[in-house]
């Protein structure tokens, strides 16, 4: 056989093998529940198992990861409740409805979690205080609401002390690494933001703030030891953050405001790098169908959309740094939506939210402030629907109630827009008719290529036969 003929034959056979494998991938039966992998913004779907499959007989959350996340939800809503009560006290009547929302969310979380024994007495106090607070808010009775909120605040502080001093260390070895990675990252983020707020108050003359900030810094040290070692890129950033804590502690102990601000700046820089590492990891990790990951993904999604509410207007008013922050919020939101296997209960609101993000993504890419301002409100409206769906179906998402449609979403991530961290082109999933057409074309091409390979094999075989004398 001549060299060109041999080369053509090899190329044709290799093409046939490649197309056969590709065709097999396109038409194969749904894989086992190995979740979903994402590479460079492209999502490969699989069929995740229902998150509530093993928990439907329970009526309360019991896993350490879900309890950690419930603690974050509880303390976050209690903090917002106090803030809204202060606004009401100052005359803002619209804050009453917000306080009612916080109180109802606190009740949901308190009622649906099997709290550790060391914490349960204080969660019971919060539940009793809610029985006074909710009617007081309904009747707009500030005098009755005030003492109830104080009980809730004191109980929350007691829970927090136990949580970081003993409980976290006691459950470290029994946690799920993927869920714990996300939850610990979120807790670090919120804790550092709290310290930042406290140092800001200190700079304005509040002398109690450095004392509270010092306690929060101790809690940060506890948290850094909780990060699982499954993702080395994340662990390295946590260790970098950890190295900045002694300077922050020493500055707070010395009541040196300038040194504390400088030390906090270094910790914030490490946190920013940790955030990048986390979302790169989440983008490439398989979709996680554990209830704790679903809830953590909602919690972080809500956080990014809340930040978007601040960053887009700040950029419109001239703060150029806020443009990058807003684009990061959008990237993070897309990664989070693809990272979790969402229940049917929350799918519709997520689809609407992601759809409304697309015009805002384009407006920021074009640096069109008018379009950005117009595109922001639908995002905020739809994000409120996500929050309502989340708390309205908290038990479903926590894996302790049955989903009304029985299964987790296996297609949500592929029906949504997923973006890489390069602010790149938006890539929607192709429609079903196009997939069918592509499979048909691949089948025809495959048959043709194999036929050509067979013909070349026959032709070259004849050439190799000896001539008849």
TORKOL-4160 file (C-alpha; in steps of 0.2 Angstrom, whole numbers, padded with zeros to 4 digits, m for minus):
469
<pt num="1" X="0000" Y="0000" Z="0000"/>
<pt num="2" X="0006" Y="0017" Z="m0004"/>
<pt num="3" X="0009" Y="0029" Z="0010"/>
<pt num="4" X="m0005" Y="0042" Z="0005"/>
<pt num="5" X="m0017" Y="0027" Z="0004"/>
<pt num="6" X="m0012" Y="0021" Z="0021"/>
<pt num="7" X="m0013" Y="0039" Z="0029"/>
<pt num="8" X="m0031" Y="0041" Z="0021"/>
<pt num="9" X="m0036" Y="0024" Z="0028"/>
<pt num="10" X="m0030" Y="0028" Z="0045"/>
<pt num="11" X="m0038" Y="0045" Z="0046"/>
<pt num="12" X="m0055" Y="0038" Z="0040"/>
<pt num="13" X="m0054" Y="0024" Z="0053"/>
<pt num="14" X="m0050" Y="0036" Z="0067"/>
<pt num="15" X="m0064" Y="0047" Z="0061"/>
<pt num="16" X="m0076" Y="0033" Z="0062"/>
<pt num="17" X="m0071" Y="0028" Z="0079"/>
<pt num="18" X="m0072" Y="0046" Z="0085"/>
<pt num="19" X="m0090" Y="0048" Z="0078"/>
<pt num="20" X="m0095" Y="0031" Z="0085"/>
<pt num="21" X="m0090" Y="0037" Z="0102"/>
<pt num="22" X="m0098" Y="0054" Z="0100"/>
<pt num="23" X="m0114" Y="0046" Z="0094"/>
<pt num="24" X="m0114" Y="0034" Z="0109"/>
<pt num="25" X="m0113" Y="0049" Z="0121"/>
<pt num="26" X="m0127" Y="0058" Z="0112"/>
<pt num="27" X="m0140" Y="0043" Z="0112"/>
<pt num="28" X="m0135" Y="0033" Z="0128"/>
<pt num="29" X="m0147" Y="0030" Z="0141"/>
<pt num="30" X="m0147" Y="0042" Z="0156"/>
<pt num="31" X="m0132" Y="0039" Z="0167"/>
<pt num="32" X="m0133" Y="0034" Z="0185"/>
<pt num="33" X="m0135" Y="0048" Z="0198"/>
<pt num="34" X="m0117" Y="0054" Z="0197"/>
<pt num="35" X="m0123" Y="0072" Z="0197"/>
<pt num="36" X="m0116" Y="0085" Z="0185"/>
<pt num="37" X="m0099" Y="0091" Z="0180"/>
<pt num="38" X="m0096" Y="0108" Z="0174"/>
<pt num="39" X="m0080" Y="0114" Z="0164"/>
<pt num="40" X="m0076" Y="0131" Z="0158"/>
<pt num="41" X="m0094" Y="0136" Z="0160"/>
<pt num="42" X="m0101" Y="0121" Z="0150"/>
<pt num="43" X="m0113" Y="0110" Z="0159"/>
<pt num="44" X="m0115" Y="0091" Z="0157"/>
<pt num="45" X="m0131" Y="0085" Z="0164"/>
<pt num="46" X="m0134" Y="0069" Z="0173"/>
<pt num="47" X="m0149" Y="0063" Z="0184"/>
<pt num="48" X="m0147" Y="0067" Z="0202"/>
<pt num="49" X="m0156" Y="0057" Z="0215"/>
<pt num="50" X="m0170" Y="0066" Z="0225"/>
<pt num="51" X="m0162" Y="0076" Z="0239"/>
<pt num="52" X="m0176" Y="0070" Z="0251"/>
<pt num="53" X="m0175" Y="0052" Z="0246"/>
<pt num="54" X="m0167" Y="0046" Z="0262"/>
<pt num="55" X="m0175" Y="0059" Z="0274"/>
<pt num="56" X="m0194" Y="0059" Z="0270"/>
<pt num="57" X="m0198" Y="0050" Z="0286"/>
<pt num="58" X="m0190" Y="0063" Z="0296"/>
<pt num="59" X="m0199" Y="0079" Z="0301"/>
<pt num="60" X="m0183" Y="0089" Z="0307"/>
<pt num="61" X="m0166" Y="0092" Z="0300"/>
<pt num="62" X="m0152" Y="0082" Z="0309"/>
<pt num="63" X="m0136" Y="0082" Z="0299"/>
<pt num="64" X="m0122" Y="0093" Z="0305"/>
<pt num="65" X="m0120" Y="0102" Z="0289"/>
<pt num="66" X="m0139" Y="0107" Z="0288"/>
<pt num="67" X="m0138" Y="0112" Z="0307"/>
<pt num="68" X="m0123" Y="0124" Z="0303"/>
<pt num="69" X="m0133" Y="0131" Z="0289"/>
<pt num="70" X="m0149" Y="0133" Z="0299"/>
<pt num="71" X="m0138" Y="0142" Z="0312"/>
<pt num="72" X="m0132" Y="0155" Z="0299"/>
<pt num="73" X="m0150" Y="0157" Z="0293"/>
<pt num="74" X="m0156" Y="0159" Z="0311"/>
<pt num="75" X="m0143" Y="0172" Z="0316"/>
<pt num="76" X="m0144" Y="0182" Z="0300"/>
<pt num="77" X="m0163" Y="0184" Z="0301"/>
<pt num="78" X="m0161" Y="0189" Z="0320"/>
<pt num="79" X="m0148" Y="0202" Z="0315"/>
<pt num="80" X="m0160" Y="0209" Z="0302"/>
<pt num="81" X="m0175" Y="0208" Z="0314"/>
<pt num="82" X="m0165" Y="0219" Z="0326"/>
<pt num="83" X="m0161" Y="0231" Z="0312"/>
<pt num="84" X="m0179" Y="0232" Z="0306"/>
<pt num="85" X="m0185" Y="0235" Z="0324"/>
<pt num="86" X="m0173" Y="0249" Z="0326"/>
<pt num="87" X="m0180" Y="0257" Z="0310"/>
<pt num="88" X="m0197" Y="0255" Z="0316"/>
<pt num="89" X="m0192" Y="0263" Z="0333"/>
<pt num="90" X="m0185" Y="0278" Z="0322"/>
<pt num="91" X="m0202" Y="0280" Z="0314"/>
<pt num="92" X="m0201" Y="0269" Z="0298"/>
<pt num="93" X="m0217" Y="0260" Z="0297"/>
<pt num="94" X="m0212" Y="0250" Z="0282"/>
<pt num="95" X="m0200" Y="0241" Z="0293"/>
<pt num="96" X="m0214" Y="0232" Z="0302"/>
<pt num="97" X="m0218" Y="0221" Z="0287"/>
<pt num="98" X="m0199" Y="0217" Z="0285"/>
<pt num="99" X="m0198" Y="0212" Z="0304"/>
<pt num="100" X="m0213" Y="0201" Z="0302"/>
<pt num="101" X="m0205" Y="0192" Z="0288"/>
<pt num="102" X="m0189" Y="0190" Z="0298"/>
<pt num="103" X="m0199" Y="0183" Z="0313"/>
<pt num="104" X="m0208" Y="0171" Z="0302"/>
<pt num="105" X="m0192" Y="0164" Z="0294"/>
<pt num="106" X="m0185" Y="0162" Z="0311"/>
<pt num="107" X="m0200" Y="0152" Z="0316"/>
<pt num="108" X="m0198" Y="0141" Z="0301"/>
<pt num="109" X="m0179" Y="0137" Z="0305"/>
<pt num="110" X="m0182" Y="0135" Z="0324"/>
<pt num="111" X="m0197" Y="0123" Z="0321"/>
<pt num="112" X="m0189" Y="0112" Z="0308"/>
<pt num="113" X="m0171" Y="0108" Z="0315"/>
<pt num="114" X="m0166" Y="0095" Z="0328"/>
<pt num="115" X="m0155" Y="0107" Z="0338"/>
<pt num="116" X="m0141" Y="0100" Z="0348"/>
<pt num="117" X="m0145" Y="0098" Z="0367"/>
<pt num="118" X="m0132" Y="0112" Z="0372"/>
<pt num="119" X="m0142" Y="0124" Z="0361"/>
<pt num="120" X="m0160" Y="0118" Z="0362"/>
<pt num="121" X="m0164" Y="0128" Z="0378"/>
<pt num="122" X="m0160" Y="0144" Z="0370"/>
<pt num="123" X="m0170" Y="0139" Z="0354"/>
<pt num="124" X="m0185" Y="0136" Z="0365"/>
<pt num="125" X="m0183" Y="0153" Z="0372"/>
<pt num="126" X="m0183" Y="0161" Z="0355"/>
<pt num="127" X="m0199" Y="0151" Z="0350"/>
<pt num="128" X="m0208" Y="0157" Z="0366"/>
<pt num="129" X="m0203" Y="0175" Z="0362"/>
<pt num="130" X="m0209" Y="0173" Z="0344"/>
<pt num="131" X="m0226" Y="0169" Z="0351"/>
<pt num="132" X="m0226" Y="0186" Z="0359"/>
<pt num="133" X="m0217" Y="0195" Z="0345"/>
<pt num="134" X="m0228" Y="0190" Z="0330"/>
<pt num="135" X="m0245" Y="0196" Z="0338"/>
<pt num="136" X="m0236" Y="0212" Z="0343"/>
<pt num="137" X="m0230" Y="0215" Z="0325"/>
<pt num="138" X="m0247" Y="0211" Z="0319"/>
<pt num="139" X="m0255" Y="0224" Z="0330"/>
<pt num="140" X="m0240" Y="0236" Z="0328"/>
<pt num="141" X="m0237" Y="0236" Z="0347"/>
<pt num="142" X="m0219" Y="0242" Z="0348"/>
<pt num="143" X="m0219" Y="0241" Z="0368"/>
<pt num="144" X="m0223" Y="0223" Z="0368"/>
<pt num="145" X="m0211" Y="0219" Z="0353"/>
<pt num="146" X="m0196" Y="0227" Z="0362"/>
<pt num="147" X="m0194" Y="0214" Z="0376"/>
<pt num="148" X="m0197" Y="0199" Z="0365"/>
<pt num="149" X="m0184" Y="0205" Z="0353"/>
<pt num="150" X="m0172" Y="0207" Z="0367"/>
<pt num="151" X="m0175" Y="0189" Z="0373"/>
<pt num="152" X="m0172" Y="0183" Z="0355"/>
<pt num="153" X="m0156" Y="0193" Z="0354"/>
<pt num="154" X="m0149" Y="0187" Z="0371"/>
<pt num="155" X="m0153" Y="0169" Z="0366"/>
<pt num="156" X="m0145" Y="0171" Z="0349"/>
<pt num="157" X="m0129" Y="0176" Z="0358"/>
<pt num="158" X="m0129" Y="0161" Z="0369"/>
<pt num="159" X="m0132" Y="0150" Z="0355"/>
<pt num="160" X="m0117" Y="0158" Z="0345"/>
<pt num="161" X="m0105" Y="0155" Z="0360"/>
<pt num="162" X="m0109" Y="0137" Z="0362"/>
<pt num="163" X="m0109" Y="0134" Z="0343"/>
<pt num="164" X="m0091" Y="0140" Z="0340"/>
<pt num="165" X="m0084" Y="0136" Z="0357"/>
<pt num="166" X="m0089" Y="0117" Z="0357"/>
<pt num="167" X="m0102" Y="0111" Z="0345"/>
<pt num="168" X="m0092" Y="0114" Z="0328"/>
<pt num="169" X="m0077" Y="0104" Z="0334"/>
<pt num="170" X="m0088" Y="0090" Z="0340"/>
<pt num="171" X="m0095" Y="0087" Z="0323"/>
<pt num="172" X="m0080" Y="0090" Z="0311"/>
<pt num="173" X="m0077" Y="0072" Z="0307"/>
<pt num="174" X="m0095" Y="0068" Z="0303"/>
<pt num="175" X="m0098" Y="0081" Z="0290"/>
<pt num="176" X="m0100" Y="0080" Z="0271"/>
<pt num="177" X="m0084" Y="0088" Z="0263"/>
<pt num="178" X="m0093" Y="0096" Z="0248"/>
<pt num="179" X="m0107" Y="0104" Z="0258"/>
<pt num="180" X="m0095" Y="0108" Z="0272"/>
<pt num="181" X="m0084" Y="0117" Z="0260"/>
<pt num="182" X="m0097" Y="0129" Z="0254"/>
<pt num="183" X="m0105" Y="0132" Z="0272"/>
<pt num="184" X="m0088" Y="0135" Z="0280"/>
<pt num="185" X="m0084" Y="0148" Z="0266"/>
<pt num="186" X="m0101" Y="0157" Z="0269"/>
<pt num="187" X="m0098" Y="0157" Z="0287"/>
<pt num="188" X="m0080" Y="0165" Z="0285"/>
<pt num="189" X="m0087" Y="0178" Z="0273"/>
<pt num="190" X="m0102" Y="0183" Z="0285"/>
<pt num="191" X="m0090" Y="0183" Z="0300"/>
<pt num="192" X="m0077" Y="0195" Z="0291"/>
<pt num="193" X="m0091" Y="0206" Z="0286"/>
<pt num="194" X="m0097" Y="0207" Z="0304"/>
<pt num="195" X="m0080" Y="0212" Z="0310"/>
<pt num="196" X="m0079" Y="0225" Z="0296"/>
<pt num="197" X="m0095" Y="0233" Z="0302"/>
<pt num="198" X="m0090" Y="0233" Z="0320"/>
<pt num="199" X="m0073" Y="0241" Z="0316"/>
<pt num="200" X="m0083" Y="0254" Z="0306"/>
<pt num="201" X="m0094" Y="0258" Z="0321"/>
<pt num="202" X="m0078" Y="0259" Z="0332"/>
<pt num="203" X="m0071" Y="0272" Z="0320"/>
<pt num="204" X="m0087" Y="0282" Z="0324"/>
<pt num="205" X="m0084" Y="0281" Z="0342"/>
<pt num="206" X="m0093" Y="0265" Z="0348"/>
<pt num="207" X="m0081" Y="0258" Z="0361"/>
<pt num="208" X="m0090" Y="0241" Z="0363"/>
<pt num="209" X="m0087" Y="0236" Z="0345"/>
<pt num="210" X="m0068" Y="0231" Z="0347"/>
<pt num="211" X="m0073" Y="0220" Z="0361"/>
<pt num="212" X="m0086" Y="0211" Z="0350"/>
<pt num="213" X="m0075" Y="0211" Z="0335"/>
<pt num="214" X="m0061" Y="0202" Z="0345"/>
<pt num="215" X="m0074" Y="0188" Z="0350"/>
<pt num="216" X="m0079" Y="0187" Z="0331"/>
<pt num="217" X="m0060" Y="0185" Z="0327"/>
<pt num="218" X="m0059" Y="0170" Z="0339"/>
<pt num="219" X="m0074" Y="0162" Z="0330"/>
<pt num="220" X="m0064" Y="0165" Z="0313"/>
<pt num="221" X="m0050" Y="0155" Z="0320"/>
<pt num="222" X="m0062" Y="0141" Z="0324"/>
<pt num="223" X="m0069" Y="0141" Z="0307"/>
<pt num="224" X="m0053" Y="0140" Z="0298"/>
<pt num="225" X="m0050" Y="0123" Z="0306"/>
<pt num="226" X="m0067" Y="0117" Z="0299"/>
<pt num="227" X="m0063" Y="0119" Z="0281"/>
<pt num="228" X="m0062" Y="0101" Z="0273"/>
<pt num="229" X="m0046" Y="0097" Z="0264"/>
<pt num="230" X="m0054" Y="0090" Z="0248"/>
<pt num="231" X="m0050" Y="0106" Z="0238"/>
<pt num="232" X="m0032" Y="0111" Z="0240"/>
<pt num="233" X="m0034" Y="0127" Z="0231"/>
<pt num="234" X="m0047" Y="0132" Z="0244"/>
<pt num="235" X="m0037" Y="0126" Z="0259"/>
<pt num="236" X="m0022" Y="0136" Z="0253"/>
<pt num="237" X="m0032" Y="0152" Z="0253"/>
<pt num="238" X="m0039" Y="0148" Z="0270"/>
<pt num="239" X="m0022" Y="0146" Z="0277"/>
<pt num="240" X="m0017" Y="0163" Z="0270"/>
<pt num="241" X="m0032" Y="0171" Z="0278"/>
<pt num="242" X="m0028" Y="0162" Z="0294"/>
<pt num="243" X="m0010" Y="0169" Z="0294"/>
<pt num="244" X="m0018" Y="0187" Z="0295"/>
<pt num="245" X="m0028" Y="0184" Z="0311"/>
<pt num="246" X="m0015" Y="0185" Z="0324"/>
<pt num="247" X="m0011" Y="0203" Z="0318"/>
<pt num="248" X="m0029" Y="0207" Z="0319"/>
<pt num="249" X="m0031" Y="0200" Z="0336"/>
<pt num="250" X="m0016" Y="0209" Z="0343"/>
<pt num="251" X="m0022" Y="0226" Z="0335"/>
<pt num="252" X="m0040" Y="0224" Z="0343"/>
<pt num="253" X="m0032" Y="0219" Z="0360"/>
<pt num="254" X="m0021" Y="0235" Z="0360"/>
<pt num="255" X="m0037" Y="0245" Z="0354"/>
<pt num="256" X="m0027" Y="0252" Z="0340"/>
<pt num="257" X="m0040" Y="0257" Z="0327"/>
<pt num="258" X="m0028" Y="0261" Z="0313"/>
<pt num="259" X="m0018" Y="0245" Z="0315"/>
<pt num="260" X="m0035" Y="0235" Z="0316"/>
<pt num="261" X="m0041" Y="0243" Z="0300"/>
<pt num="262" X="m0024" Y="0238" Z="0291"/>
<pt num="263" X="m0025" Y="0220" Z="0298"/>
<pt num="264" X="m0043" Y="0219" Z="0292"/>
<pt num="265" X="m0038" Y="0225" Z="0275"/>
<pt num="266" X="m0026" Y="0210" Z="0273"/>
<pt num="267" X="m0039" Y="0198" Z="0279"/>
<pt num="268" X="m0051" Y="0205" Z="0267"/>
<pt num="269" X="m0039" Y="0202" Z="0253"/>
<pt num="270" X="m0037" Y="0184" Z="0258"/>
<pt num="271" X="m0056" Y="0182" Z="0258"/>
<pt num="272" X="m0057" Y="0189" Z="0241"/>
<pt num="273" X="m0044" Y="0176" Z="0234"/>
<pt num="274" X="m0054" Y="0163" Z="0244"/>
<pt num="275" X="m0070" Y="0168" Z="0235"/>
<pt num="276" X="m0062" Y="0166" Z="0218"/>
<pt num="277" X="m0055" Y="0149" Z="0223"/>
<pt num="278" X="m0072" Y="0143" Z="0230"/>
<pt num="279" X="m0082" Y="0148" Z="0214"/>
<pt num="280" X="m0068" Y="0140" Z="0202"/>
<pt num="281" X="m0070" Y="0124" Z="0213"/>
<pt num="282" X="m0089" Y="0125" Z="0213"/>
<pt num="283" X="m0089" Y="0127" Z="0194"/>
<pt num="284" X="m0079" Y="0112" Z="0191"/>
<pt num="285" X="m0087" Y="0101" Z="0205"/>
<pt num="286" X="m0101" Y="0088" Z="0201"/>
<pt num="287" X="m0118" Y="0095" Z="0205"/>
<pt num="288" X="m0122" Y="0091" Z="0223"/>
<pt num="289" X="m0140" Y="0085" Z="0227"/>
<pt num="290" X="m0137" Y="0085" Z="0246"/>
<pt num="291" X="m0150" Y="0096" Z="0255"/>
<pt num="292" X="m0137" Y="0106" Z="0264"/>
<pt num="293" X="m0129" Y="0110" Z="0247"/>
<pt num="294" X="m0145" Y="0115" Z="0240"/>
<pt num="295" X="m0149" Y="0127" Z="0255"/>
<pt num="296" X="m0131" Y="0134" Z="0255"/>
<pt num="297" X="m0132" Y="0138" Z="0237"/>
<pt num="298" X="m0149" Y="0147" Z="0240"/>
<pt num="299" X="m0141" Y="0156" Z="0254"/>
<pt num="300" X="m0126" Y="0162" Z="0244"/>
<pt num="301" X="m0136" Y="0165" Z="0228"/>
<pt num="302" X="m0147" Y="0177" Z="0239"/>
<pt num="303" X="m0131" Y="0185" Z="0246"/>
<pt num="304" X="m0124" Y="0189" Z="0228"/>
<pt num="305" X="m0141" Y="0196" Z="0222"/>
<pt num="306" X="m0142" Y="0207" Z="0238"/>
<pt num="307" X="m0124" Y="0213" Z="0234"/>
<pt num="308" X="m0130" Y="0216" Z="0216"/>
<pt num="309" X="m0143" Y="0228" Z="0223"/>
<pt num="310" X="m0129" Y="0239" Z="0230"/>
<pt num="311" X="m0115" Y="0236" Z="0217"/>
<pt num="312" X="m0125" Y="0241" Z="0201"/>
<pt num="313" X="m0132" Y="0258" Z="0208"/>
<pt num="314" X="m0114" Y="0262" Z="0215"/>
<pt num="315" X="m0107" Y="0259" Z="0198"/>
<pt num="316" X="m0121" Y="0269" Z="0190"/>
<pt num="317" X="m0116" Y="0284" Z="0202"/>
<pt num="318" X="m0098" Y="0283" Z="0196"/>
<pt num="319" X="m0089" Y="0270" Z="0207"/>
<pt num="320" X="m0080" Y="0260" Z="0193"/>
<pt num="321" X="m0074" Y="0247" Z="0206"/>
<pt num="322" X="m0092" Y="0242" Z="0208"/>
<pt num="323" X="m0094" Y="0236" Z="0190"/>
<pt num="324" X="m0081" Y="0222" Z="0193"/>
<pt num="325" X="m0090" Y="0217" Z="0209"/>
<pt num="326" X="m0107" Y="0217" Z="0200"/>
<pt num="327" X="m0100" Y="0206" Z="0186"/>
<pt num="328" X="m0093" Y="0194" Z="0199"/>
<pt num="329" X="m0110" Y="0193" Z="0208"/>
<pt num="330" X="m0118" Y="0188" Z="0191"/>
<pt num="331" X="m0104" Y="0175" Z="0188"/>
<pt num="332" X="m0106" Y="0168" Z="0205"/>
<pt num="333" X="m0125" Y="0167" Z="0203"/>
<pt num="334" X="m0124" Y="0157" Z="0188"/>
<pt num="335" X="m0111" Y="0145" Z="0195"/>
<pt num="336" X="m0122" Y="0143" Z="0211"/>
<pt num="337" X="m0138" Y="0139" Z="0201"/>
<pt num="338" X="m0128" Y="0126" Z="0191"/>
<pt num="339" X="m0120" Y="0119" Z="0207"/>
<pt num="340" X="m0135" Y="0112" Z="0216"/>
<pt num="341" X="m0148" Y="0100" Z="0211"/>
<pt num="342" X="m0164" Y="0111" Z="0214"/>
<pt num="343" X="m0181" Y="0104" Z="0219"/>
<pt num="344" X="m0196" Y="0107" Z="0208"/>
<pt num="345" X="m0203" Y="0118" Z="0222"/>
<pt num="346" X="m0190" Y="0132" Z="0218"/>
<pt num="347" X="m0186" Y="0129" Z="0200"/>
<pt num="348" X="m0199" Y="0141" Z="0192"/>
<pt num="349" X="m0193" Y="0156" Z="0202"/>
<pt num="350" X="m0175" Y="0151" Z="0198"/>
<pt num="351" X="m0178" Y="0150" Z="0179"/>
<pt num="352" X="m0186" Y="0167" Z="0180"/>
<pt num="353" X="m0172" Y="0175" Z="0190"/>
<pt num="354" X="m0159" Y="0168" Z="0178"/>
<pt num="355" X="m0168" Y="0174" Z="0163"/>
<pt num="356" X="m0169" Y="0191" Z="0170"/>
<pt num="357" X="m0150" Y="0191" Z="0173"/>
<pt num="358" X="m0146" Y="0190" Z="0155"/>
<pt num="359" X="m0151" Y="0208" Z="0150"/>
<pt num="360" X="m0141" Y="0214" Z="0165"/>
<pt num="361" X="m0126" Y="0204" Z="0160"/>
<pt num="362" X="m0126" Y="0212" Z="0143"/>
<pt num="363" X="m0129" Y="0229" Z="0150"/>
<pt num="364" X="m0113" Y="0228" Z="0161"/>
<pt num="365" X="m0103" Y="0220" Z="0147"/>
<pt num="366" X="m0108" Y="0235" Z="0136"/>
<pt num="367" X="m0106" Y="0247" Z="0151"/>
<pt num="368" X="m0123" Y="0254" Z="0147"/>
<pt num="369" X="m0129" Y="0262" Z="0163"/>
<pt num="370" X="m0146" Y="0266" Z="0157"/>
<pt num="371" X="m0149" Y="0248" Z="0151"/>
<pt num="372" X="m0141" Y="0242" Z="0168"/>
<pt num="373" X="m0153" Y="0253" Z="0178"/>
<pt num="374" X="m0168" Y="0247" Z="0168"/>
<pt num="375" X="m0163" Y="0228" Z="0169"/>
<pt num="376" X="m0159" Y="0228" Z="0188"/>
<pt num="377" X="m0177" Y="0229" Z="0194"/>
<pt num="378" X="m0183" Y="0213" Z="0186"/>
<pt num="379" X="m0169" Y="0204" Z="0194"/>
<pt num="380" X="m0173" Y="0211" Z="0212"/>
<pt num="381" X="m0192" Y="0206" Z="0209"/>
<pt num="382" X="m0188" Y="0189" Z="0204"/>
<pt num="383" X="m0175" Y="0186" Z="0218"/>
<pt num="384" X="m0189" Y="0190" Z="0230"/>
<pt num="385" X="m0199" Y="0176" Z="0222"/>
<pt num="386" X="m0184" Y="0164" Z="0225"/>
<pt num="387" X="m0184" Y="0169" Z="0243"/>
<pt num="388" X="m0202" Y="0167" Z="0245"/>
<pt num="389" X="m0201" Y="0150" Z="0237"/>
<pt num="390" X="m0186" Y="0145" Z="0247"/>
<pt num="391" X="m0195" Y="0148" Z="0264"/>
<pt num="392" X="m0212" Y="0142" Z="0258"/>
<pt num="393" X="m0204" Y="0125" Z="0254"/>
<pt num="394" X="m0190" Y="0125" Z="0267"/>
<pt num="395" X="m0194" Y="0107" Z="0272"/>
<pt num="396" X="m0193" Y="0101" Z="0254"/>
<pt num="397" X="m0176" Y="0109" Z="0251"/>
<pt num="398" X="m0170" Y="0103" Z="0268"/>
<pt num="399" X="m0174" Y="0085" Z="0263"/>
<pt num="400" X="m0187" Y="0082" Z="0276"/>
<pt num="401" X="m0203" Y="0085" Z="0266"/>
<pt num="402" X="m0209" Y="0076" Z="0250"/>
<pt num="403" X="m0208" Y="0087" Z="0234"/>
<pt num="404" X="m0224" Y="0089" Z="0226"/>
<pt num="405" X="m0217" Y="0083" Z="0210"/>
<pt num="406" X="m0207" Y="0069" Z="0219"/>
<pt num="407" X="m0190" Y="0072" Z="0210"/>
<pt num="408" X="m0176" Y="0084" Z="0210"/>
<pt num="409" X="m0172" Y="0094" Z="0194"/>
<pt num="410" X="m0161" Y="0085" Z="0182"/>
<pt num="411" X="m0162" Y="0098" Z="0168"/>
<pt num="412" X="m0163" Y="0115" Z="0177"/>
<pt num="413" X="m0144" Y="0118" Z="0176"/>
<pt num="414" X="m0144" Y="0115" Z="0157"/>
<pt num="415" X="m0159" Y="0125" Z="0154"/>
<pt num="416" X="m0151" Y="0140" Z="0162"/>
<pt num="417" X="m0137" Y="0151" Z="0156"/>
<pt num="418" X="m0120" Y="0147" Z="0163"/>
<pt num="419" X="m0106" Y="0159" Z="0162"/>
<pt num="420" X="m0087" Y="0157" Z="0165"/>
<pt num="421" X="m0077" Y="0169" Z="0176"/>
<pt num="422" X="m0071" Y="0178" Z="0161"/>
<pt num="423" X="m0087" Y="0188" Z="0158"/>
<pt num="424" X="m0088" Y="0178" Z="0142"/>
<pt num="425" X="m0102" Y="0174" Z="0129"/>
<pt num="426" X="m0119" Y="0168" Z="0136"/>
<pt num="427" X="m0121" Y="0150" Z="0130"/>
<pt num="428" X="m0139" Y="0143" Z="0131"/>
<pt num="429" X="m0143" Y="0125" Z="0130"/>
<pt num="430" X="m0149" Y="0120" Z="0112"/>
<pt num="431" X="m0167" Y="0115" Z="0110"/>
<pt num="432" X="m0173" Y="0097" Z="0109"/>
<pt num="433" X="m0176" Y="0097" Z="0090"/>
<pt num="434" X="m0159" Y="0103" Z="0087"/>
<pt num="435" X="m0151" Y="0089" Z="0097"/>
<pt num="436" X="m0162" Y="0076" Z="0088"/>
<pt num="437" X="m0156" Y="0083" Z="0071"/>
<pt num="438" X="m0138" Y="0083" Z="0077"/>
<pt num="439" X="m0139" Y="0065" Z="0082"/>
<pt num="440" X="m0147" Y="0061" Z="0065"/>
<pt num="441" X="m0133" Y="0069" Z="0055"/>
<pt num="442" X="m0120" Y="0061" Z="0066"/>
<pt num="443" X="m0128" Y="0044" Z="0062"/>
<pt num="444" X="m0128" Y="0047" Z="0043"/>
<pt num="445" X="m0110" Y="0053" Z="0043"/>
<pt num="446" X="m0105" Y="0038" Z="0053"/>
<pt num="447" X="m0113" Y="0026" Z="0041"/>
<pt num="448" X="m0104" Y="0035" Z="0026"/>
<pt num="449" X="m0087" Y="0036" Z="0034"/>
<pt num="450" X="m0088" Y="0017" Z="0039"/>
<pt num="451" X="m0093" Y="0013" Z="0021"/>
<pt num="452" X="m0079" Y="0023" Z="0014"/>
<pt num="453" X="m0067" Y="0014" Z="0026"/>
<pt num="454" X="m0074" Y="m0002" Z="0020"/>
<pt num="455" X="m0072" Y="0003" Z="0002"/>
<pt num="456" X="m0054" Y="0008" Z="0004"/>
<pt num="457" X="m0050" Y="m0008" Z="0013"/>
<pt num="458" X="m0057" Y="m0018" Z="m0001"/>
<pt num="459" X="m0048" Y="m0007" Z="m0014"/>
<pt num="460" X="m0031" Y="m0008" Z="m0006"/>
<pt num="461" X="m0033" Y="m0027" Z="m0003"/>
<pt num="462" X="m0035" Y="m0029" Z="m0022"/>
<pt num="463" X="m0020" Y="m0019" Z="m0026"/>
<pt num="464" X="m0010" Y="m0030" Z="m0015"/>
<pt num="465" X="m0015" Y="m0046" Z="m0024"/>
<pt num="466" X="m0002" Y="m0053" Z="m0036"/>
<pt num="467" X="m0006" Y="m0051" Z="m0054"/>
<pt num="468" X="m0012" Y="m0066" Z="m0064"/>
<pt num="469" X="0001" Y="m0073" Z="m0077"/>
